[in-house]
Amino acid sequence: MSIYRHGHSETWRADAQTCREENSESFAGLHCANSTPYYLFDEGSAVPDKIYEVAEGGKTDGEPMHFVFGNPTRNGGKFHEIFHAQKHRWITRQIDSRTAKMTNKDLIEKWRKDWGEDSDFFRVRVLGRFPKAGDMQYIPNDIVHLAQKREIKFYPDDPLICGIDCARGGDDFAMIQFRRGFDARSEMVYRIPGEKVRDSMRFVSKVTDVLGRHKPDVIFVDSGAMGGPIGDRLRQLGFNAVDVGFGEKAADEKAYVNRASEMWGRMREWLFLAGAIKDHPQLEAELTYREYSHNAKDQLVLEKKSDMKARGVGSPDWGDALCLTFAQFVPKLSMTEDKWLTKRGQVDKKASKSPLDRLQCE
């Protein structure tokens, strides 16, 4: 179905299309070099990411515009990115239905009493805000927002811990994140493109320069891909580097299916308690987009990166670097080094209790 101006059916028209993912190619080829090609999406949360991706190619000439409307029903996908990770590229408006002239104020008040003003139903249908958490979202948005705004808190004897997530190349990034107690905001974060870390010697040179400036007490290195040789080289240079495999068995096998799920679980608890993180849309997206499930043993199973990419969500490289700072328990600086480190720089297995134990006591 289309609407067009008489005599200009090819150059002055609007075509109606369904947003089924298999119909994505119908959104390609919207070109008009001497005019204004535009897209208008309704119920933007329900439009598949593939449709948004194909539509990008139709905005390469002329004076293109893209309008997207809808209730913010999902905490993931391209519509969510418009208001978060890509907010700098869009002019956004979120409308509270209570301020609109033609809405049913009596019904809205009934909803407020029935559901509560802070309920996801009221947030989405009335306030025009995204829900606090999706059905399978592991870390809720409101928890991340609190962590971005709260005051920094740490103790003088908190060790400085470094997490290094090594890139696999391509679109992934190598990330270097520091944390001191509840403070993961004060120290600088380093982001290195995947194509620049294929040369391991060049990468380790960059890493040692960063570590020399910050002087962390312990460094947890992702041992996957090229991470193993990086950890070996850091130990040769005298750094207290510990290899961590995301696919290894968890210390708490009853609760977590592997090491990755356990580290994200500890990080989630830290965020709930008092963790402070950088107020950056990329970190927010990576922490909130990841989903989870439970297997037959009732172990927590974190969503795989391949599954995230399949639904259009990028690799959580920054989130993984932060979670690496929770790989193992690191004692307070008042403890002597020989109580928790072996000769090869590995944390003593007897000291592998949760890094949140003391934090919860205090």
NORRA-V820061 format. One record per residue. RES is the residue in one small letter. OMEGA is omega as a letter, one per 40 degrees, with the letter a starting at -180 (* if undefined). Layout:
BEGIN
res | omega
RES | OMEGA
RES | OMEGA
END
This chain:
BEGIN
res | omega
m | a
s | i
i | a
y | i
r | i
h | i
g | a
h | a
s | a
e | a
t | a
w | a
r | i
a | a
d | i
a | a
q | i
t | a
c | i
r | a
e | i
e | i
n | a
s | a
e | i
s | a
f | i
a | i
g | i
l | a
h | i
c | a
a | a
n | a
s | a
t | i
p | a
y | i
y | i
l | a
f | i
d | a
e | a
g | i
s | a
a | a
v | a
p | a
d | a
k | i
i | i
y | a
e | i
v | a
a | i
e | a
g | i
g | a
k | a
t | i
d | a
g | i
e | a
p | i
m | i
h | i
f | i
v | i
f | i
g | i
n | a
p | a
t | a
r | i
n | i
g | i
g | a
k | i
f | i
h | a
e | i
i | a
f | a
h | a
a | a
q | a
k | a
h | a
r | a
w | i
i | a
t | i
r | i
q | a
i | i
d | a
s | i
r | a
t | i
a | a
k | a
m | a
t | a
n | a
k | i
d | i
l | i
i | i
e | i
k | i
w | a
r | a
k | a
d | a
w | a
g | a
e | a
d | i
s | i
d | i
f | a
f | i
r | a
v | a
r | a
v | a
l | a
g | i
r | i
f | i
p | a
k | i
a | i
g | a
d | a
m | i
q | a
y | a
i | a
p | a
n | a
d | i
i | i
v | i
h | i
l | a
a | i
q | a
k | a
r | i
e | i
i | a
k | i
f | a
y | a
p | a
d | i
d | i
p | i
l | a
i | a
c | i
g | i
i | i
d | a
c | a
a | i
r | a
g | i
g | a
d | a
d | i
f | i
a | a
m | i
i | a
q | i
f | i
r | i
r | a
g | i
f | a
d | i
a | a
r | a
s | a
e | i
m | i
v | a
y | a
r | a
i | a
p | a
g | a
e | a
k | a
v | i
r | i
d | a
s | a
m | i
r | a
f | a
v | i
s | i
k | a
v | a
t | i
d | i
v | a
l | i
g | i
r | a
h | i
k | i
p | i
d | i
v | a
i | i
f | a
v | i
d | a
s | i
g | i
a | a
m | a
g | a
g | i
p | i
i | i
g | i
d | a
r | i
l | i
r | i
q | a
l | i
g | i
f | i
n | a
a | a
v | i
d | i
v | i
g | a
f | a
g | a
e | i
k | i
a | i
a | i
d | a
e | i
k | a
a | a
y | a
v | i
n | a
r | a
a | i
s | a
e | a
m | i
w | i
g | i
r | i
m | i
r | i
e | i
w | i
l | i
f | a
l | a
a | a
g | i
a | a
i | i
k | i
d | a
h | a
p | a
q | i
l | i
e | a
a | a
e | a
l | a
t | a
y | a
r | a
e | a
y | i
s | i
h | i
n | a
a | i
k | a
d | i
q | i
l | i
v | a
l | i
e | i
k | i
k | a
s | i
d | i
m | a
k | i
a | i
r | i
g | i
v | a
g | i
s | a
p | a
d | i
w | i
g | i
d | i
a | i
l | a
c | i
l | i
t | i
f | a
a | i
q | i
f | i
v | a
p | i
k | a
l | i
s | i
m | i
t | a
e | a
d | i
k | a
w | i
l | i
t | a
k | a
r | i
g | i
q | i
v | a
d | a
k | i
k | a
a | a
s | i
k | a
s | i
p | a
l | a
d | a
r | a
l | a
q | i
c | a
e | *
END
